[in-house]
Amino acid sequence: MKKSERQMLPAFFAMAAPAMLIYLFIIAYPIIYSVWLSFTDFNPNRGGAWNFVGLLQYKTMFSDPNFWHALKNNLIVVAVSVFGQIPIGFILAYLLYRKMVRGVNFFQTIVFLPNFLSTIVIGTMWKRLFQADGPVSVLIQKTTGDPTAQFEMMLHPNTVMIPIGFALIWIYTGLYMIIFLANLQKINASLIEVAKIDGATEGQIFRKVIVPLLSGTILVSTVLAIAGSLRGFDLIFSITTQGLQRNNAMVLPIFMYQTAFQNYANEMRFAYGAAISNAIVLISLVLIAFSRMISRKTDY
């Protein structure tokens, strides 16, 4: 290292220290503490007394049917995000880029509008739609002629994620549309013109030119979708009512919240909740690594 560079080190560390301290106390410390907590029997009812118990919390988690129910629902949310939001957002962005719709600015604003609203507000709105006396039930009653008919998907564990999936697509598709549209506008227009001169159809241009050029954007969007799906809490929490609906639609963040902060009968609720939160992070990393592997296998 040159003498001039060594002289600059104190100034470098002085400028980096505040950000490093903030990272250590806000990001690194909670992560390390959560991992440590999950290997103990930390008991808030005994003044925080704890003992090292190894993998006990994880064994309890894997034998808990609520964990597997929440994981199944979370994987459904991931599937809706990766195979619903991203493809639809990509197609809408392509339609706008190629000016295949009228009123491009208006269309773009309407699709992206839900991202300007609070997730709690959106969840409350969709919750009102699905209530027993809500617009969906009223529509079913008028369509079937049965005044007692109700929208019952939210009451069954096998169907509750269907309406929630529609809500997720409605909210977040606009975000991916903007991401893809911004990257489409960076593409050299001459590439598309050359493909058209060579006789390529619109579908061939999309598959053979556009998709390979935006493979990196697709991968980044997939990572964002997976990470967002596994830590999503507020929308599903606000769209469901406490009790049957929320239990049917339980995802891992809600399961962790209910375990750590509502299940007072469990003396090790904080340690168990920490184990669940660590499982969420691990599952996210596995799915992201899998998506990257798929991307390399497909040469994108």
Rosetta blueprint (number, residue, H / E / L):
1 M L
2 K L
3 K H
4 S H
5 E H
6 R H
7 Q H
8 M H
9 L H
10 P H
11 A H
12 F H
13 F H
14 A H
15 M H
16 A H
17 A H
18 P H
19 A H
20 M H
21 L H
22 I H
23 Y H
24 L H
25 F H
26 I H
27 I H
28 A H
29 Y H
30 P H
31 I H
32 I H
33 Y H
34 S H
35 V H
36 W H
37 L H
38 S H
39 F L
40 T E
41 D L
42 F L
43 N E
44 P H
45 N H
46 R H
47 G L
48 G L
49 A E
50 W L
51 N L
52 F E
53 V L
54 G L
55 L L
56 L H
57 Q H
58 Y H
59 K H
60 T H
61 M H
62 F H
63 S L
64 D L
65 P H
66 N H
67 F H
68 W H
69 H H
70 A H
71 L H
72 K H
73 N H
74 N H
75 L H
76 I H
77 V H
78 V H
79 A H
80 V H
81 S H
82 V H
83 F H
84 G H
85 Q H
86 I H
87 P H
88 I H
89 G H
90 F H
91 I H
92 L H
93 A H
94 Y H
95 L H
96 L H
97 Y H
98 R L
99 K L
100 M L
101 V L
102 R L
103 G L
104 V H
105 N H
106 F H
107 F H
108 Q H
109 T H
110 I H
111 V H
112 F H
113 L H
114 P H
115 N H
116 F H
117 L L
118 S L
119 T H
120 I H
121 V H
122 I H
123 G H
124 T H
125 M H
126 W H
127 K H
128 R H
129 L H
130 F H
131 Q L
132 A L
133 D L
134 G L
135 P H
136 V H
137 S H
138 V H
139 L H
140 I H
141 Q H
142 K H
143 T H
144 T H
145 G L
146 D L
147 P L
148 T L
149 A L
150 Q L
151 F L
152 E L
153 M H
154 M H
155 L H
156 H L
157 P L
158 N L
159 T L
160 V L
161 M H
162 I H
163 P H
164 I H
165 G H
166 F H
167 A H
168 L H
169 I H
170 W H
171 I H
172 Y H
173 T H
174 G H
175 L H
176 Y H
177 M H
178 I H
179 I H
180 F H
181 L H
182 A H
183 N H
184 L H
185 Q L
186 K L
187 I L
188 N L
189 A H
190 S H
191 L H
192 I H
193 E H
194 V H
195 A H
196 K H
197 I H
198 D L
199 G L
200 A L
201 T L
202 E H
203 G H
204 Q H
205 I H
206 F H
207 R H
208 K H
209 V H
210 I H
211 V H
212 P H
213 L H
214 L L
215 S H
216 G H
217 T H
218 I H
219 L H
220 V H
221 S H
222 T H
223 V H
224 L H
225 A H
226 I H
227 A H
228 G H
229 S H
230 L H
231 R H
232 G L
233 F L
234 D H
235 L H
236 I H
237 F H
238 S H
239 I H
240 T L
241 T L
242 Q L
243 G L
244 L H
245 Q H
246 R H
247 N H
248 N H
249 A L
250 M L
251 V L
252 L H
253 P H
254 I H
255 F H
256 M H
257 Y H
258 Q H
259 T H
260 A H
261 F H
262 Q L
263 N L
264 Y L
265 A L
266 N L
267 E L
268 M L
269 R H
270 F H
271 A H
272 Y H
273 G H
274 A H
275 A H
276 I H
277 S H
278 N H
279 A H
280 I H
281 V H
282 L H
283 I H
284 S H
285 L H
286 V H
287 L H
288 I H
289 A H
290 F H
291 S H
292 R H
293 M H
294 I H
295 S H
296 R H
297 K H
298 T L
299 D L
300 Y L
